[in-house]
Amino acid sequence: MNILYAASEATPFAKSGGLADVAGALPKALVKDGVDCRVVIPLYEDLRFKDELQYITNFGVPVGWRSQYCGLFSCVKDGVTFYFLDNEYYFKRSGLYGFYDDGERFAFFSRAVLEMLFYLDWNPNIINCNDWQTALTPVYLNLYYRHLDKFNHIKTVFTIHNIAYQGKYGLEILEDTCGINARDAHIVEFDGCANFMKGAIECADKITTVSPTYAREILDPWFSHGLDGLLRQKQYKLCGILNGIDTVVNDPATDPNIPANYDAETFPEGKALCKKALQEKFNLNQDGSPVMAMVSRLVGHKGVDLVRDIAEGLIDQGIELVVLGTGEYAYEAFFSDMAARHPGRVGTYIGFNAKLAQEIYAGADIFLMPSKSEPCGLSQMVACRYGTIPVVRETGGLRDSIHDSGDGYGNGFTFANYNAHELYEACWRAKEGYWKHDGWQILVKRAMECDFSWDVSAKSYEGLYNEVVSLW
């Protein structure tokens, strides 16, 4: 089976968030299983490994009434073929997103994904598109390419990583920029504007999300950002598959970024050394207290407001707190002030440091992730991999991956309702569990042995792809 995985970013070439991790790891797992999965992303100015790219050809791409240049390059990494679509006007910029003409940039990219197939001796059975940046590919396929022999058998899957970002623009963008005329505007028109994601939901053969719980949640107005009615109409083609993590990159037994390596059998000694190094880095007390950590964007929907509300109570319990992240100024200032007022008890790093993040995963005892919404989440899986017990709210992928240890079989501590009282109670239970040494060691070992590899998720995707190929 041939799969073309279309995304706006993918590790190790370009990354701004979790989409890149998925686009880098899932195809690798599929290829290992014998699926010919290839990835296509834009050729950004800041792209890594540029010197390894091989030029294939160039061609024109219709963008409204214009034809824009597109260069096609390729590279093989970890057995996966990556394609890169080049246009310096659109992509020779610092950064991936956030430009005034993002709608035009990714309309170009969505159509170039299809145009490039004319120049390859390879044809996909399925194009798996991801988020709004590639959402017009299924629309263009149905409108302008389906009648051609090369395209009439191609099916499409559209994966929603975060429904909050839908690609909304004024209707005036449709004809002049996207090349979608007034007769077909209804496909992408929604609530008085052009909505790229709505077009993909209408046109794709299957819609997936990044966890089973999130697939159910987005049918609810509280989570859907307006698209719940449409998704309920299309529920027959909606499903959720939990993401995995790269267990080679995130392996405490081999990770070069942590002070001591360990596995599920040797963790007591290795993790203790990592904890000591983390406490020294943040000048924390080394009195045996549990270290709770948060590695996150410091924004409201990540539950940072709840952590702020209970932070003083956590310190009063004797807990040490480590926070790494950047985001809203009010939260940055609060945690910086906490560190100043509680030396030895609170450590704060405002910004992002990948090496330090790994050191926190390895050195902390408990990991906080009380998100208001979380389509999948990867941090809680990484935390388990490093033997750091998650405290999470039961939403999205957090609910599907972390189960409360109160039944004696879970891998973390959970709470249901979004309020500070329930988070505090879950943290208290985690703290009490930490002091029960033998039971805590059993819990840590159980968490480390959870299989969050892409091998599991890839099997589910293969089943989905087989189902889609069999559709008329």
N, C-alpha and C positions, 0 to 999 in steps of 0.2 A: 504494500500500500504506500502511496506517495502523499505526503502531507506538506503543504507550504504554510509555515507559521509566520504570520504577518504581525509585526509589533513595532511600536515606536522606540523601543529600547531593548537591549539584551546584554547580559553579562557574557563575556568580559569586556565588551566593546563600548557600551554606553549605558549609564545607569543613573536614574534619579529616584527610584523607588522599587517596590516589590515586584512590579511587572517585569523588570529586567531580570530578576532572579528566576522567575518562572520561565521567561523566554529563553534563558540560558540553560536551565536545568531540565525542563520537560523534554525538549527535543533530544537532548543527550540520552535520557532514559529510554525514549522511544527508539532511537537508533540502536541502542544496546539490545533492544528486543527484536531487531530485524526490520523495523519500520523505516522507510526512507523519508525522514523528516528534515526539511530544510527551512532556514529562517531568513526573513528579509526585513531589514531595518533601513532608516535613512543613513546617509553618509554625513555625519555631523562634523563640524570643525574640530570638536574636542574628542573625536573618536580615538580610542586606543588601538594599537597594533596597525596603524595605517600603513606602515612600511611592509606589511605582509599581504596587502590586498593585491589581487590580480585583475587587471582590466579585461573586460569581456567585449563590450561594445557600447554604443550610445544610440539613442533614438528620441523621437519626439513624443510628448505626452499632451493630449488635449486638456487645456485648463480654460473652461469657458470657450471664448472665441479665439483663444491663443493656442499655439503649440510651443511647449516649453522643453528645453533640452533636459535629457536624463542620461547620466552615465551609469553603467552597470558594472559592478566589481564583485569579486567573490573572495572567500577565504575559508579554509577548513580548520576548525578548532575542535579537539576532542572527538573527532570522527563526524562532526556535524558541518554541513556546508552552509555558510552564511552568504547571503547576497546583500549588497549595499547599493542604494539608489542615490545618485549624486546630482545635486543642482545647487550651485554655490549661492544663487540668489536666495533660495529658501533655507539652506542648511549651513552655510558658512557663517555661523554666528556662535557666540559664546553662550552655552546653555542649550537645553533641549526645547523648553516650552516657555510660555509667558510672553509671546510677542503679539503685536497688534494684528498680524495677519496669519495667526495659527490656523484659522479656518481654511485659508487658501493653501497654506503649506501642506496640510494633511489631506486636503482634497486632491492635490497633486500626487502625494505619496500613495493614496488609496487607489488612484487610477493607474499610476505607474506600476503597482504590484501586478495588475492584469496585463498591461502593455509589455512588460518584460518577458512574459511567457512566450511571445512571438519569437523571441531571440534565444530561447533555451531548447536544448534537445532533451527536455524533461517536462513532464506535465503532471500536475498534482491531481489526485482524486478529490482532495478536500483542501480548501483554504481556511485555516483557523485564524480569524481576525480577533483583535484584542482591543477593547476600550474604544472611545470615540475617535481616536486618531486614525483607526483603520476601518471605522464603521461604514464608510461609503463604498468600500470594496464590494460587499454583497449587493448594494444598490446598483452600482455601475455594471456589475456582472449581469444582473437581470435585465437592465435597461438596454445595454449597448453591445453585449458580447455573447449572450446566451444562444443566439441564432447561429453562431459560427461553430464549425465542427470541432475546433480545438477546445471549445469552452462548454459545449452543450451537456457534457457529463459531469462537470465540476460541481461539487456541493460545497456549501459554506457552513461553518460553525462560528458563532460570535460569542466571545467570552467577556463577561462583565466583571471587571476587577473591582471597580468602585462606581456605583451608580450615581454618585454625587456629581461626577464629571461627565457631562453628556454631549459636549460640543454644541452649544447653543449660539446661534447667530441670527441676525436680521434676515428676513425673507429675501431681501435684495441680493444676498450672496448667491442664491441658488442658480440663476441663469447666467449671470455675468462671470462668476468665479467657479462654480461647481459644474456648470454645463447641464443642469437639470432644468428642463423647460417647464412652463406653467402647467402643461398637461399632466406632468408627472410630479409636480411639487407636493401633492398630497402624501407621497410616500415618506417624505422627511419633515413635512410640516406638522408642528405640534404646539398647541397652546400659543398660537400667534407668532411663532418663530421657526427657524430652521433648526432641527434637532438631529444631529448626525446619528446618535445612538438609536433614536426612534426608527430611523431608516433601516438600520441593521436588524433591529428586532422584527420589523416587518418582513425583511427579505431573506434573512438567514434560514437555513434548513433546521438548525438546532441552536439554542441559546444555552450557554452554560454560565455558571458562576463558580466562585472559587471555594465554596463550601456548601454542603447540603442545607445547613440552617440558613445561610444567607439567601439561598434560592427561595426559601419559604418567607423570609423576612421581607424581601423586596416586593412581595404581593401586598404588603401592608403600607398604607400611606405614610406612616411614621418613618419608614426606612427608604421609600421609593423615590423621593424627590420628584413626585408628580407622575411617575410612569406606572404606578400600580394597576390602574385600570387597563392599560394596554397589555401589561404582562399577564394579567389574569385572562385576557382574551387569548393570549399566546401560550398559556401555561402548558398546553399539550407538547410544546417543544422546548420546555425549560427544565433544566436539571442542575444539580450542584455536585462538583467533584472537589474534594479537599486538596489543596496544594500540598506539596512536600517541600523539603529543604535539601540542599546539596550536602549529603552526609560525608563527602570527602573534604570539602572546604571546612565544614563545621564538625571537626573531629577532635575532641580533646586529647586523643592519643597521639596525634601528629601535628596539631596546630602549632606553628612556629611563633605565634603572637602571644602565647601565654607562658607564665614563668615555669610551670611544671606540667608535663604531660601525664595523663591518666586515662583509665577506661572504667567500665562498670565493675571490674574486679579490684582495681587498685586505687579507686577514687579517694578513700579516706586520707591517705598520705598526700597524694598529688593535689587534691582540692584544698587541703589545709595550707599548703605552700602558696597556692594561688590566692587564697583569702588573705594570708599574711602580707603578701606583696601588694594586694589591692588596698589594704588598710594602711600600709606604709605610704603608698602613693598619695592617699587623701588625708594622711595624718590622723587616722581614726584610732580610737582606743582599741587595744588588743586584749580585752578582758573576757573573751569568750562569748560576747553578745552576738546574736544573729545579725547579718548584714542583709538588709533589703535594698534592692536596686531597681531603677527604672531607666531604660534606654528607649527614648521615644522622642517624637516631635512634641514640643511643649505647647499643645493646642487643646482646646476644650473637649473635642470629641474623643480624645485619647484618654479621658478620665483624669487629666491632670488636676482639674478643679477638685475632684474627690480626694486626691492625694494631698493637695494643699490643705483641705479642710481637716484632715486627720493627722497631718505631719507632726504637730506638737504632741498629740496623743501617742504616736509611735515612739517618739523620743522619750516620753515619760515612761513607756513600757520597757525602756532599756535597749531599744533597737537602734542600730546604726543605719543611716540612710545614705545611699549614693544615687545621684541623678546625673545622667548624661543626656543632653539634647539641646535643641534650639527651637524657637518658635515665638509665641506671643510675649511681648515685653513684660507684661504683668507677671507671668509665670517665671520667666528668666530672673526677674528682680526678686521674686519671692524666695526662690531656692538659693539664690546667691546670698540673700539676707539670712536665710536659715543657716547656711554654712558659717557665716560670720558670727552669728549668735550662739551656735552650738559647736564650737571647735571640738574635734575628737568624736563627734556624734553624727555630723552631716558633712558629706563631700559633694561638691557640685562642679560639673564641667559644662559650661555653656558653649555649644558648638557640636561638631561631630568629628569623632576620631575613631576610625575603623579598628585600629589596634586596641585602643582603650576599651572599645565596646566588647571585644573578645575577652579582654582581661576581666571585665565586669561579669560577663556570662560565666566565666570560670571561677571567679573569686567570691561572688555573692552566694548567700545561702537561699534567698527567697527573691523572686522576680515579680514585680508589680505590673499588671496590664489590665486595668479596670475600665476598658474602653466603653464609650457610649454605643458605638457601633464598630464592628471589625469584620469586613467581608471574609477574610481568612486569618491574617496574622501569621507571621513567621517567627517573631521573636520568642513566643511561648514555646515553640518547637525547638528552637536553638537552645533556650534555657534548659529544657528537659535533657537535651543532648549533653549538656555540660553539667548536669546534676544539680541545677539551680531550680528550686521548686516554684512553679508559677502560682500566683494568686490572680485570678481572672474573673471578669464578669461573664455570665452565660449569654453570649451573643455571637452570632456568626460563626466563624471558624474557631473561635475560642471555645465555644460550647462543644464543637465536634472533636476537638483535640485534647482538651483538658477535662478530667473528670474528678470530682471531689473525692478526697481520700477518706472521708468519713465512713465509707462502707468497707474500708480495708483493702480496696482494690484500685483506688484512683491514683492519679499522678500529680495532683495539685490540690488547690483549695479554690472553691468557686462561690460566687454569690449571684443572685438573680436580678434584683431590682437596682436601678441606678440611683443609689444614694450613699452618702458617706457612712451612715450607721452600719450598713451591711458590709461595706468594704472593711471598716474597722474591725468588725466581728470576724471576718475571714482572715485578716492579718493577725488578730489575736490567736485564732486557732492554729495558724501557721507557726506563730512564735511558741505556743505551748507545745506543738509537735516537735519543734526543734530541740527543746530541752529533754524530750524523751529519746535519748541517744540511740538505743537499739532500733526503735521504731522508725526514727528518722533515717537511719542508714538503709533500712529496707525500702523506704519511700524513695530515697535518692537513687538507689539501684534500679527500682522499678521504672522511674522516670527516664533514666539513661537507656534502658532497654526498649523503650517505646520505638516503634518503627515508623518514623516520619519521612522515610526516604521517598524519592520520586518513583522508585520501582513500583510501589503500591499504587500511587496515583496514575502512573503511566498505563497500568493494566486497565484502569477504569476508562481512561481516554481511548485506549485501543478498542474497548467494547463499544464506546460511543461512536467512534469513527466507523467501525464495521456496521453499526446500525444506520448511520447516515448514508454510507455508500449503497446500502440496500434500498434506500428510498427511491421512489420513481422521480 
